[in-house]
Amino acid sequence: MVRVTSSAMRDVDYDRARRRLSIRFAQGGWYSYSGVPPRVAAGLLAAPSLGRYFHARIRDRYPFRRQRARPG
């Protein structure tokens, strides 16, 4: 898990074997996105604006589910 500096997100975790990207958003709650390629997950962490990258390359492109706690 990586703690991020973002107004939109607090933590990001990527499970490469499962291709699952998990994000804890600032407004609360963990969301897991399935089928996310490693380059997309790496791009999120390297982006100057995590929120903009998320909206442009992840949101509405990968199936997701809300988690009650940090996925593990």
Wavefront OBJ file of the C-alpha trace (Angstrom):
o trace
v 0.000 0.000 0.000
v 1.206 3.476 -0.862
v 0.102 6.601 0.994
v -0.473 9.301 -1.634
v -0.611 13.076 -1.556
v -3.840 13.933 -3.318
v -7.024 15.840 -2.595
v -8.989 12.925 -4.096
v -7.198 9.859 -2.676
v -5.476 8.733 0.493
v -4.020 5.282 -0.283
v -3.375 3.144 -3.358
v -2.611 -0.565 -3.433
v -1.954 -2.735 -6.494
v -2.008 -6.528 -6.614
v -0.065 -7.330 -9.775
v -0.913 -11.052 -9.757
v -4.647 -10.313 -9.598
v -4.423 -7.082 -11.626
v -6.473 -5.414 -8.913
v -6.085 -1.737 -8.098
v -7.483 -0.668 -4.729
v -7.961 2.982 -3.837
v -9.047 4.626 -0.583
v -10.667 7.901 -1.531
v -10.533 11.069 0.551
v -14.302 11.034 1.080
v -13.950 7.562 2.571
v -14.216 3.985 1.443
v -12.039 1.558 -0.446
v -12.811 0.703 -4.062
v -11.226 -2.202 -5.953
v -10.875 -2.074 -9.743
v -10.419 -5.375 -11.597
v -8.332 -6.079 -14.687
v -6.117 -3.008 -14.369
v -2.849 -3.486 -16.291
v 0.424 -2.830 -14.432
v 1.250 0.148 -16.683
v -2.053 1.844 -15.780
v -1.475 1.313 -12.048
v 2.098 2.623 -12.337
v 0.852 5.579 -14.368
v -1.542 6.524 -11.581
v 1.238 6.661 -9.010
v 3.486 8.667 -11.354
v 0.816 11.136 -12.467
v 1.123 14.819 -11.482
v -2.623 14.753 -10.685
v -3.921 11.431 -9.410
v -7.529 12.586 -9.648
v -7.222 13.613 -13.290
v -5.416 10.399 -14.213
v -8.043 8.337 -12.412
v -10.923 10.060 -14.221
v -9.219 9.831 -17.627
v -7.832 6.283 -17.474
v -9.509 4.226 -14.755
v -12.998 5.429 -13.830
v -15.715 3.897 -16.035
v -13.117 1.671 -17.783
v -12.702 -1.143 -15.271
v -15.270 -3.029 -13.197
v -15.188 -2.008 -9.559
v -16.665 -2.832 -6.216
v -16.807 -0.892 -2.973
v -15.086 -2.560 -0.020
v -16.015 -2.161 3.635
v -12.352 -2.332 4.631
v -8.951 -2.420 2.968
v -8.959 -5.301 0.488
v -6.494 -8.012 1.280
l 1 2 3 4 5 6 7 8 9 10 11 12 13 14 15 16 17 18 19 20 21 22 23 24 25 26 27 28 29 30 31 32 33 34 35 36 37 38 39 40 41 42 43 44 45 46 47 48 49 50 51 52 53 54 55 56 57 58 59 60 61 62 63 64 65 66 67 68 69 70 71 72
